[in-house]
Amino acid sequence: MADLLVCGLDDALVESLRKRAAASGRSVEAEHRSILSAALAHPARRSFIELLLAMPDVGRDEDFERGAHGA
Protein backbone atom coordinates (compact mmCIF):
# COMPACT_ATOMS: atom_id res chain seq x y z
CA MET A 1 0.00 0.00 0.00
CA ALA A 2 1.12 3.52 -0.73
CA ASP A 3 1.44 6.39 1.72
CA LEU A 4 -0.01 9.84 1.14
CA LEU A 5 1.22 13.02 2.81
CA VAL A 6 -1.01 16.07 2.50
CA CYS A 7 0.76 19.35 3.23
CA GLY A 8 -0.50 22.91 3.56
CA LEU A 9 -3.92 22.16 5.06
CA ASP A 10 -5.77 24.90 6.87
CA ASP A 11 -5.82 24.38 10.65
CA ALA A 12 -9.63 24.62 10.71
CA LEU A 13 -9.87 21.83 8.12
CA VAL A 14 -7.60 19.59 10.17
CA GLU A 15 -9.66 20.30 13.28
CA SER A 16 -12.85 19.41 11.40
CA LEU A 17 -11.22 16.15 10.33
CA ARG A 18 -10.25 15.41 13.94
CA LYS A 19 -13.81 16.06 15.13
CA ARG A 20 -15.32 13.93 12.37
CA ALA A 21 -12.90 11.11 13.16
CA ALA A 22 -13.76 11.25 16.85
CA ALA A 23 -17.49 11.22 16.09
CA SER A 24 -16.97 8.15 13.88
CA GLY A 25 -14.80 6.40 16.46
CA ARG A 26 -11.84 6.30 14.08
CA SER A 27 -8.35 7.69 14.00
CA VAL A 28 -7.73 10.78 11.90
CA GLU A 29 -5.81 8.62 9.43
CA ALA A 30 -8.66 6.10 9.16
CA GLU A 31 -11.18 8.92 8.69
CA HIS A 32 -8.99 10.42 5.96
CA ARG A 33 -8.88 7.04 4.20
CA SER A 34 -12.64 6.69 4.51
CA ILE A 35 -13.29 10.13 3.02
CA LEU A 36 -10.93 9.54 0.10
CA SER A 37 -12.39 6.10 -0.56
CA ALA A 38 -15.97 7.38 -0.52
CA ALA A 39 -15.14 10.31 -2.80
CA LEU A 40 -13.14 8.36 -5.35
CA ALA A 41 -14.52 4.83 -5.32
CA HIS A 42 -18.18 5.81 -5.51
CA PRO A 43 -18.56 9.31 -6.95
CA ALA A 44 -21.92 10.92 -6.27
CA ARG A 45 -24.36 10.51 -9.14
CA ARG A 46 -26.38 13.50 -10.21
CA SER A 47 -30.01 13.19 -11.19
CA PHE A 48 -31.15 14.05 -14.69
CA ILE A 49 -32.78 17.26 -13.44
CA GLU A 50 -29.52 18.27 -11.69
CA LEU A 51 -27.64 17.74 -14.95
CA LEU A 52 -30.17 19.83 -16.87
CA LEU A 53 -30.06 22.62 -14.30
CA ALA A 54 -26.26 22.65 -14.45
CA MET A 55 -26.25 23.32 -18.20
CA PRO A 56 -25.28 26.90 -19.08
CA ASP A 57 -27.83 29.26 -20.58
CA VAL A 58 -26.69 29.69 -24.19
CA GLY A 59 -29.67 31.61 -25.50
CA ARG A 60 -33.20 31.11 -26.73
CA ASP A 61 -34.23 28.75 -29.50
CA GLU A 62 -34.81 31.77 -31.74
CA ASP A 63 -31.10 32.61 -31.43
CA PHE A 64 -30.17 29.50 -33.40
CA GLU A 65 -30.97 28.95 -37.02
CA ARG A 66 -32.01 25.41 -37.94
CA GLY A 67 -30.39 23.74 -40.91
CA ALA A 68 -32.06 21.62 -43.56
CA HIS A 69 -31.76 18.48 -41.39
CA GLY A 70 -32.81 20.11 -38.10
CA ALA A 71 -36.52 20.60 -38.67
N, C-alpha and C positions, 0 to 999 in steps of 0.2 A: 504494500500500500504506500501511496505517496503522502508526503507531508505538505501542508499549505501554511504559509506565514502571511498574514494580512497586516500590512503596516499603514500607518497614517490614519487610523480610525479616530473619529471624534469621541471624546470621553463620554458624552451623553449616550452615544450609540453603544459603546461597550457596557455602560451601566444598564442600559435597556436589555442587552443580551444577558447580563448577569441575572437580572430580575426574572427574565423569561425562563432562564435555565433553572433557577431556584423554584419557580412556580411549577415547572415540569418535573422536578425532582432529578434533574440531570446536571452534569458538570457543564461548564461553559463550552468546553470543547465538544461534548456530545450534542449540546444544543446547536452549536455552529454546524456540525455535520448534519443534523436533522433538517435545519433550515436549507442548507445547500442541496441536500438530497430532494427535499420536497419541491424546491424551486426548479431544479434541473431535470429530475427524473420524471416528474409529472407536471408539466407546465399547465397553468390554468387555461381552460378552454373558454372561449368567448361565445356567447349565444349569437345567433344570426342577427338579431336586432342590435346587439352591441356592435357587431361588425358594420352594419349599415349606418349606425349613428356615428361611427368613427370615420366614415368616409368624408373627405373634404368637400365643401360646397364649390363646385366648379362652374356653376351658372344654371340658367334655366334651359329647358328643352329648346326654346325658341332661339337660344344663342348658338345652336349647333345645326348646321345644314345637313340634311339627310341625303345620302348618295342614292344612286339608282337601285342598289341592293338593300337599302335600309328602310324601305317602306313598310 
